[in-house]
C-alpha cells in the first residue's frame, strides 16, 4: 500500500488518543443500548402501584360473609393485576393507566322492563347497607384470586325497580367516552388514558348480561369496595358487578347502566369470539376454551396449578339454576 | 478487544439483560402478581425477537451492504434457541410440574402447545449444526438449505403466540408482519424468476 506523504506527522492522531476515543464510543454504546433494553423491559413490567398511591377512603361493611377459608390475596395483588381493556391489555399496566380516572359525579340508570325506572346517584347506592363478601374469583385466562369484596346484593336494587313480568334478562354497560350519555346522566369526562376499541381488540362500551334469576341470586352483588376501602379505579370504580361462579369477564366494571330486557342481551366477549365465550360462561373444568384448558388454574401467589371447581365451587348454591341444561351447549 | 469481540459482547449484554432483570425482579417479588405468566410471555417474545433478528441479517447485508453482520448471525440464532429452551423449561416445570404425561396430553389437547413444541423441535437440529464443523460436513449449500427452516420456525412461533392471546393481537401481528416482509424479500425474487421462466416458454 502506498503511503500518503502529504500528512505531516503532527496531524496524525496519537495512538493513545485514538484508543481513548474508541473506548469512549464503546462505553457509550454499552450504556446506551443497555439503558434502552432496560426501559423496554420496564415498559412491559411496570412498577406496581403501591397501596399508598390509591384512594384509601374507607367504606364500612355491616357484616362479613365468608364463602371460603382460603388465604386472601393481598391488596397489592388484587390492585395490580387487572383486566380492564378500556385502559390497557397489559394486566400489570392497568393500575397506573387508571390512576387518574375520576369517578365523580357518577350515576347508574336502572331501566327497561321495570315499573320504577330510576337514575341513582352513586352516593345513594353507597348509603345501602354494605356487606363484606369473601369470594373466589376465577378468570377465563386460568388464574384465580380470593377477594374480600364489599357491596350489596344486586337483587336489592332490582327489587326497588320492580321488574315487569315480561323481564327475563338484565343488561349492563360500562362507562366509556362519548357513548355512556343517557338522559339524566351525570358522569365525569372520560379520562385520556382510555384507549380505542381498535387498540383493545373488543368493542366499547363493554356490555354484559345475566338471566334475571342469575341476577337475583343472593351470591350476585354490586361491589363498591374491597379490603375495607372504596373500590380502586383499576378494579372497576365506583361500582361493579361480581358473579363469583362465572368467569371474571362477566363481572362487568364501572357500571353506568342496568337495563331489564325480554331477550338475551349482547355481551362483549361473545360478540368478539362467539365460539370461545358463551353468554353463560359458568366456570366449568369440563368445558375447555377452544384454545386452552379450563381444568386447572393458577391461584395468584402460588406456583403450582390447582384443579378448577365446577361453578367455581359454588355448585351447591347455583347448580339448580341450570337444571336440565346442557352446560356444554350453553357454555 | 477487537471489533468483532466487542460487538458480540454488546449483543450478549442486551440479550441477557432482560433475563437478569426478570430474575432480580422475581427474587424481590416484583415480577407482577403472576410472575410465571410474565416470565413465560417474556421468554417467548425474546425468542421471536431473536428469530426476527437472525432473519434480518441477510436482507440488511444485501440492501445496505452491511456484510460484517454475518459474523453475529449465529449468535443471534443461538439466543433464539436459548430463550426458547428457557420458555419450554418454565412451562414444563411450573405449568406441568415436569409431568411428561401431562405434557403429552397437553400437546394433544391444546393445538397451540403442539405448534410451539414443533417449532422448538425444529430449532434443535439448527442449533446442533450451527458449528463450523457442521457447516463443513454438510457443505455450504445443504447447510444453508437446512437453515432456511428458520422461516418456518418463525411462522410457527407467530401462530403459537397468536393462539394464546384473547383480543390483543398487536404484538403477534407485529411479529407476523415482520416475518412476512422478511420471507417475501427472500421468496419474491425466486417466484418472479419462476414466473419469468414459465412465461418465457409460452411463446
Interface residues (C-beta under 8 A of the other chain):
Chain A: X26 X29 X30 X33 X34 X37 X38 X41 X44 X45 X47 X48 X73 X76 X77 X80 X81 X85 X89 X91 X92 X141 X143 X199 X200 X201 X202 X272 X273 X288 X291 X292 X293 X298 X300 X301 X303 X304 X305
Chain B: X6 X10 X13 X14 X17 X18 X21 X22 X25 X30 X31 X32 X33 X34 X36 X37 X38 X42 X94 X95 X97 X106 X109 X110 X111 X112 X163 X164 X166 X167 X168 X169 X170
